[in-house]
Amino acid sequence: MDDNRLMSGNTIRGSCSLFACRCCRTKYGWAHRDWCEISASTSPGCADCRYFNRKEGECRHPALKKEKGGFAV
């Protein structure tokens, strides 16, 4: 089994453990895929996350969803 969780030069680090790359969909703590166009960004911001809604400026990660359908800020 291929373990992609290597501490290589393109391992995603940062302050949000819910991060998932908007390009290759790789999660926090794992290395970007070789073909990812933003693989040089190892400390990405919210705008690089697939769960970040740019129009509303907030995180839309399913784990943040509240019971009534709202989202945490």
C-alpha positions as CSV (number, residue, x, y, z in Angstrom):
1,M,0.0,0.0,0.0
2,D,1.3,3.4,-1.0
3,D,1.6,5.7,2.0
4,N,1.3,9.3,0.8
5,R,1.8,10.6,4.4
6,L,5.5,11.3,4.0
7,M,7.2,14.3,5.5
8,S,8.4,15.5,2.1
9,G,8.9,19.0,0.9
10,N,5.3,19.3,-0.2
11,T,3.5,18.0,2.9
12,I,0.5,20.3,3.7
13,R,1.0,22.1,7.0
14,G,-0.9,25.0,8.5
15,S,-3.3,26.0,11.2
16,C,-6.4,24.2,10.0
17,S,-6.7,20.5,10.4
18,L,-9.8,20.4,8.3
19,F,-7.9,21.7,5.2
20,A,-8.3,19.9,1.9
21,C,-6.5,21.2,-1.2
22,R,-8.9,22.7,-3.8
23,C,-6.8,21.3,-6.6
24,C,-5.8,17.8,-5.6
25,R,-8.1,17.4,-2.6
26,T,-5.3,16.2,-0.4
27,K,-5.9,16.6,3.3
28,Y,-3.8,18.4,6.0
29,G,-0.7,16.4,6.9
30,W,-0.4,14.6,3.6
31,A,1.8,15.4,0.6
32,H,0.2,17.2,-2.4
33,R,-0.1,15.0,-5.5
34,D,2.7,15.3,-8.0
35,W,0.4,16.9,-10.6
36,C,-1.1,19.4,-8.2
37,E,-0.7,23.0,-9.5
38,I,-0.4,24.5,-6.0
39,S,1.9,21.8,-4.6
40,A,4.5,24.5,-3.8
41,S,2.2,25.9,-1.2
42,T,2.9,23.9,2.0
43,S,1.2,26.4,4.3
44,P,-1.9,27.2,2.4
45,G,-4.6,29.7,3.4
46,C,-8.3,29.3,3.5
47,A,-8.7,30.4,-0.1
48,D,-6.8,27.2,-1.2
49,C,-9.2,24.9,0.7
50,R,-11.9,23.1,-1.2
51,Y,-14.4,23.8,1.7
52,F,-13.8,27.6,1.6
53,N,-16.7,29.6,0.1
54,R,-15.0,32.6,-1.5
55,K,-18.3,34.4,-2.2
56,E,-19.4,34.3,1.5
57,G,-15.9,34.3,2.9
58,E,-16.4,31.3,5.3
59,C,-15.5,27.6,5.7
60,R,-18.2,25.2,4.6
61,H,-16.6,22.0,6.0
62,P,-19.2,19.4,6.8
63,A,-17.8,18.9,10.3
64,L,-18.7,22.5,11.1
65,K,-22.3,22.1,10.1
66,K,-24.7,22.7,13.0
67,E,-27.9,20.7,13.6
68,K,-30.1,23.4,12.1
69,G,-28.2,23.6,8.8
70,G,-26.1,26.6,9.8
71,F,-22.4,26.8,9.7
72,A,-20.0,27.8,12.4
73,V,-17.8,30.8,11.9
